[in-house]
Amino acid sequence: MSNERMKEMERLACELEAVNEVLTPAEALTWVEVLWEDFEATRARAGEKYQGEAVAVHYVEQQIKQHGAVLHHFNTTNEKFVHLMTGREPQ
């Protein structure tokens, strides 16, 4: 992962922490990584042309604005996300 990408993810994690006081800094960063990577993987599986990191950043920013305050309520059995629920009671 490039330094630029990591800096952008850390910035987005700070945005997420600002709207969700429940998440730890590590959890916020993990959420950003999961949202970003899932977005890129979904677009790739759909056969869409890669449009650069700016598109992924915009998507994650939208998700933070729309759902960031309640991400800690997310409950799943999907192995991809279950690590985000460790030690947290479902709400």
N, C-alpha and C positions, 0 to 999 in steps of 0.2 A: 504494500500500500504506500502510495506516495505521501510525502510530508504535507503537500497541499491538501490532499484528500483527508488526511488525519486531522489537520487543523480545522477543516470545514466541518468534519464530524464532531469535533470537540466544541466548536461554536454552536452547532445545532443542539448538542447535549446541554449546553448552558441555557439555551432558549427553552428547552424542555424542562429543565430544573426550575426555571423561573415561573413556569405555569403549573408545575406539579411538585409540591413540597414534600410529597411522600417518597418519591424516588430518590435513591442515593445517586451520587455522581456516576458511579460505575453502572448502575441500572439505567440511568438516562443515556449514557454512551452506548450501552448494549442495545437499547431500544432504537436509537438512531441507526446503528449498524444494521440491525435486523430490518428496519423499514427500508433503508437504502438498498441493501442487498436483495431483498425480496422484490422491490420495485424493478431493479435492473434485471433480475432473473426472469420475472414475469414478462417483461417487454421482450427479452431475448427469446423466450419460449414462444411468444406470439409472432416471432419473425420480424419484429420491428427494427429498423435501422437504429444503431446507437447514435444518440444525439448529444452525447457529452454529459459530464457530471452536473452541469448547471440544471439539467432537467430533473435529475435525481434530487438535487438540493431543493429545488422548488417543490417537488412532491413531498419531501420530508417536512419542509416548512409548513405546507398545507396540513399535513397530518398532525403536526404539533399544535397548530392553531385550532383545528377542529376537534381533536381528541386528546391532546396532551394532558389536560387537567384530570382526565379519568383513565389514563393508561394503566394505572395501578389496579384498576378494577377488572382488567382483562383476565379471563380465565379460560384455559384451554387444555386439551390433552394432546395437542399437536406437539410432537417431539421438538420441532423447530423453535417453539416458543416456551415450552414448559420450564426451561431453566430461568425464565424471567419471573416465574411464580414461586420459586423456592423460598421457603420461610415466610411466605405471605399468605394470610388467610383470604379465601375468595370473598369478595364483597358483593 
